[in-house]
Every structure is written in C-alpha cells, then in structure tokens.
Amino acid sequence: MNAFFGELAKKLAERWVALLAVPGLLFVAVAWAGVRLGWAHALDLALLRKEVIALGTSQGRLALPAQILFAVGLLLASCGIGIVVQALTPPIRAIWLGLWPRGLHGLRDRLSTARTRRWNAHVETRQALQRDHPAAGRTPAQQAAIDAAADRANRIALAPPARPTWMGDRVAAVEQVALNRYSLDLAFAWPRLWLVLPEPVRADLSAAHGQFAATVVTFAWAIPYAVLTVWWWPGAIIALAVALTGWTRARSTLAELTDLTEAALDLHGRTLATSLGTSPPESSGPLTLDEGRAITRQTRKGR
C-alpha cells in the first residue's frame, strides 16, 4: 500500500511539473523580459542581456534565505499562472464543442443554421451527381466529382450539423450515427459500454481523450501571452502561435477520439447487448435496430 501511494505521489508530481511548473516558469520568464523591454525596445537583445546580468548580480548579493524566498516566490507565481490557465480550460472546451451559454444562443443558432445550409447544399450536389451518373456506367471522372462533393460535406460535418462548431458536430455525429444505425442513445449507453470494453480499447480511448485535453491546455496558454501584449507587442505573436498550435492539434486529436469511439461501438456493441441480456450469448455481428432500441430502453430506465 505504501508503494502504491508513493508511485501515485510520483505521478502527481510529474503531472504538476508538466502542466503547471514548467509552462508557468516559461511564462514568468517571458513576462519579466517583456515588461523590462517594453514596446520601444521589444527586440533589443543587448538591453535584455544587460537586464539579465543585473538581475543575476542583484540576486547574488542576497543572503541565502532571501535567495530561497525568491525561488519559492518564483515557483508560486508560475504555479499561480498555471492554475489560472487550468481554470480557463472548461469554458474553452465548451466553446469548441458548441456548448455555449444562454446569452450566446442566438449566435449559436445562426451559425448552426449556416453550417446546415452549406452541408445540405453539398449533399444535394452529391445526390444529384449520383442520379445523373448511375453506378453501372459511371466514369472515373464522374466518380471523382461525386467523391469531391461528399468530401466537401464531410469537411463540414459527418452527419447533419447540430452545433455551431466543427468540433461540436464531430462529437454530435457519433451520437447521431449511433441513433440512426443502431437506434442507440449513446449518452445513456456509453457508461455501460465503457465497462465491457477490452482494456486495450479503453487505454486507446483514454490516451486520445488525454491528448485532446492537453490541446485545450495548450490553447489556454495563449490567453496570458495575449494579456502580456499590453506591455510587450511580441506577446501577440506568441499568443497567436500558441493558439494556432492548440487549435489545430485539437481538431486532429478530437477526430481520432471520435473515430475510436465510433469504432468501439461498432466492434463491441454486441458485447454490451449480451452483457445486458438483450441478446443471446451466442449472437454475433453488429447490433440490430431492435437490439439497439432494447438497450436504449434498459439504459434510459424511463428517463
């Protein structure tokens, strides 16, 4: 038991360093340099060198207790910034996933409607091309045009858009596919499915979710750098670079997470059905609509 708690403490310490201390120390160092340089001498490396030497000299003159106190203060400041950034991640995640507060419902509905209009236009184009060029006599060029129209629709959403953002629709598409293909309410069925998934599948899903969560934290670090712009204009460049890095990585990691989620449902939905007793143990293959409806009734419990 002591070994267990020792290992847990080690992992927590590693996570604390990775998520708070190191990025926080980096920001504190950049902020100090930015404030010392200001807008007028934002890129003056000679002045920065002088400031660093002066800081080192002043610290060297301090007594050991004062130096320790300075180091502790530096760590507390870096961790304080890190905690603020961590607090910003829930609203960022909610905005990305289209879960906007009541005051933004008007804008949310307008954006969702615009996305739906564009998606429908591409789907109608694909359907018209398929009608005009039956599969029996379709040429490679005609098939390429159909595929291009389908790709344009999929770039917007993999199912009829329901949220104002691409990431939100990517998550909603998994729920919509589960409902359309299996008559399964994934919001209620997922906790049960998670419990019967093989350990390697759960590990892959957890890793993908962790990667997405890390991208949200990366994006959140752009906010303090944007605030630093008030004193030092290169902070805007850093903020933009950090934000773009977090956002682009978030799109790719969320796509991987939703693909894995849909694949887990396709491959292991039958395991959930047999575990709940809605299908006989000897059954095989993907879920049927009737089985999905039975699972939904059982997991919703009348809710």
N, C-alpha and C positions, 0 to 999 in steps of 0.2 A: 504493500500500500504506500509506504514512504517513497519507494522508487517511482510509483505511478505519479504521485503528486510532484515529485522532483522533475520528472520528464514534462509534466503539464506546465510547471512553472517555467521550464526552459523554453518551451514552445511559445508561451505567452510573452516571455521576454523578447524572443526573436521577432514575434509579430509586432510588439511595441516598437522595437527599433526600426523595423521595416516600414511601418505605417505612420509613425509619429516622429521619432527622434531624427532619423536621417533626413527626410524631406523638410522637417521643421528647421533643423540646423542649416540646411542649404538656403532656405528662405531667409532666415535671420541674417546669414552672411550676405546674401544678395541685397536685402533691405538695408543693412548697415552701409554697404558700399554705395547703394543708390542714393541714400539720404546724404551721405558725405559728399558725393559728387554733384548731385542736383542736376537740373536741366541744362544749365550753361556748360558744365564740364562732364556731361553724361558718359563720354567715351574717352576721357582723359586718363590713360593708363599710368602716366607719370605721377599725376596727382593721387591716384589710387595707391600707387606704391608708397608714396610718402605717408598717406593716411594709415596704411597697414603697419609701416615701420613705427610710426608714432604710437599706434595702439599697442604694439608689442613692447615698445620701450616703457610705456606707462604701466603696463601690466607687470613687467619685470621688476619695477620698483616697489610693487606692493608686497606686503608681508604674505606668508604662506596662507594664513587663514583668509585673508582678503582675496587671494587668488582662487582658493577653493570656493569661496562665496560667489565669486564672479562666474566660475564654471557651473555651479549649481543654478545660478540665475539664468545662465545661457540655456541650460537644459530645460529649465522650467518654461522659459519663453518659447523655445522650439516646440515643446510638448503642448503648450497652450495654443499655439497656432495650429498644431496638428489636430487637437481636439475640436477646434472651431471648424476646420476643414471636414472632419468626420461628421460634424453636425449638419453640414451642408449637403451631404450625400443623399439623404432621404428625399428632399424636395427636388434635387436634380434627377434622381431616378424616376420620381413621379412625373416630372415634366417629360422626360424621354419616353416613358411608357404611355403618355397620353392621359394620365390620371390627374387632370387639372382641377383646381379648386372651383367652388361655385362661381366666384367672380369672373372666371375665365370661360364659363360655359358657352357664352355667345361666340367667342373667338374659336373655341374648340369645335363647335357645331359647324361654323363656316369653313374651317379647314378640312374637317371630315367630309363635308359635302363636296368641296372642291376635289379632294382626293378620290371620292367615289365617282364623280363625273369623269375624271381622267381615266380611271380604271375601267369604267363601263365603255368608254369610247374605244379603248384598245381591245377589250374583249369582243365588242361588236365588230371591230375590224377583223379580228381573227376568225370569228364565226362566219362573216361574210366571205372571206377568202376560202374557208373550208367548204362553204356551199357552192361557190363558183368553181372550185377545183376539187372534184371528188377524189378520194384517195386512190381509186383504181387507175386513173390516168394522170396523176399529179406528177409534174416535173420537179427536178431538184430545186430549180429556181422558185417555183411556186411554194414548195415546202419550206424553203428558206424564208420566204415572205411571211408565211403562217407562223413559223417559229419566232421570227423577229417581233411580230405583233404580240405573241404570247409572252415573250421575254419582257417587252415594254410593260405589259400588265403586271407581270411578276415583280418587276423592279419597284412598282408602287406597293403592291400587297399580294400575298399568296392566296387570299380569299377576299370577298367583298370588304372594302375598308370600313372599319368601325371606329377608329380613333384618329386623332389629328396628326399623329407622327408615324414614321416608318417603323420605328422600334415597337411602338404600341400595337400596330397592326400585325407585326411579326408574331407577337405573343398571342394576340386575339385570333390569328389564323389557326394556331394549333388547337385552340378550343373550338373554333368553327369546324375544322376538319374532323375532330373527334365527334362532334354533334352530327354532322352531315353523313359521315362514313359509317359510324357505329351507333348513332343515337345515344351517345355517352356524354353526360355532363361532367367534363373533366375537372371542373373546380371541386366537385364533391368526390369524384372517384380517385383523383391523383394521390391523396394521402394513403389510401389503401393500396394503390398500385405501387407506390414507393416502398411499402413494407414487404412486397413479394418480389421485388426486382432482385436479380442476382447482384452480389456485391461488386463485381467489376463494372456493371452498368451504373450502379449508384455512385461509384467512385468517379466515373467519367462525367456524370451529371454534376456532381459536387464540384469537380475541378472546373467545369465550364462555367458554373454559377460563380465560383470564386474569381475566375478571370474577368467575368463581367463586372462583379463588384469592385475589382481593382481598377477597372477603367473608369468607373464612376468617381473613385477617389482621385485618380489622375486628373480628370476633368475639373474636379472641385479645387485642386491646387491652382488653377488658373485665376480664381477669384482673388486671393490675396495678392497675386502678382499684378492683377488689374488695378487693385487699390494702390499699389506702390507707384503706379503711373503718375499719381498726383505729385510725387516728389522727383520721379526719375522716369523720363519718357521711354527708355528701352524696356521698362516693365510691361508696356503694352505688347511689344514683340514677343517677350517671353510668355505672357498670358495667352496670346493667340496661338503660339506653337504648342503650349501645353494643352490648351482646349482642343485644338485640332487632333492632336495625338490621342487624347482620351476619347473623343467622339468617334473617330474613325475606327479605333480598336474596339470600341463598344459595339459598333454595328457588326463587325465580324464575329466577335465573341458571342453576341446575342443570337446571331444567325446559327452559330454552331450549337448553342444551348437549345434553341427551339427545334433544330433538326434532330438532335439527340432525344429530345422529349417525344417528338412525334414517332421516331424510330422505336423508342422504348414501348410506346403504346401499341404500335403495330406488331412488335415481336413478342410482347409479354402480356398483352391484354387478355389472352386466353388463360394465362396463369391466374390473373385476378378473378376471372369468371369461375374457374374451378375452385379457387380458394373460398369464394363467397357462396359456392354451391349453386350458382345459376347455370352451370354447365356440368355435364358428367366428366369425371376424371379422365376418361379415355378419349375425350374430344380433342380435336386438333384444328390448326388453321387459324385465320384471323377471326375476330369477333363478328357475329352476325348482328343485324339491326335489332332483332328480338332480344338477343343476349345483352346488347348494349342498353336497351330500354330497361331490362330487368336489373342490371347493375345500377342504373341511374335511380330506379325506384328504391332499391335497397339502400344505396348510399345517401340519398336525399332524406330518407325517413320522413316523408311527408312535408319537408320544408320547401 
